Amino acid sequence: MTPDASPIVGWAEEVEGYIHAVGMCGQGFMIGPGLAHVLTRLVIDELTDEDREVLERFSPSREFAGMEQLK
């Protein structure tokens, strides 16, 4: 689980062609199916504006300064 309780989803900066989709803890069961659709659009380069907004919040390179909202 990440410090901000949000998953890490997006292209890895360190390894070309590698996508992160981790850190969902128990949320994976709930958001996994929808996230699979976003990941599909990411891979085939057909992201919507909404997808880009979601992936920005879940970016592997984001700053993890925030805390979990539900604590």
Residue, then its C-alpha position, 0 to 999 in steps of 0.5 A: m500500500t502506498p502512503d497516499a493509499s492510491p495505486i501506482v499506475g503508469w509507464a515506468e521511467e526506468v524500464e522502457g515498455y514496462i507498466h506499473a499497476v500495483g499498490m491497490c491493497g484491498q482496493g484492487f478487487m473494486i477498481g481492478p476491472g475499470l483500471a484494466h480498461v484504462l491500462t488497455r487504452l494506455v497500451i494502445d495509445e487511445l487515452t481519453d482526457e478522463d484517463r489522463e486525469v486518473l493516470e496523473r493522480f496514480s503516476p509512478s513519478r508523483e510525489f507521495a507527500g499526501m496521506e491516506q484520505l480514510k485514516 
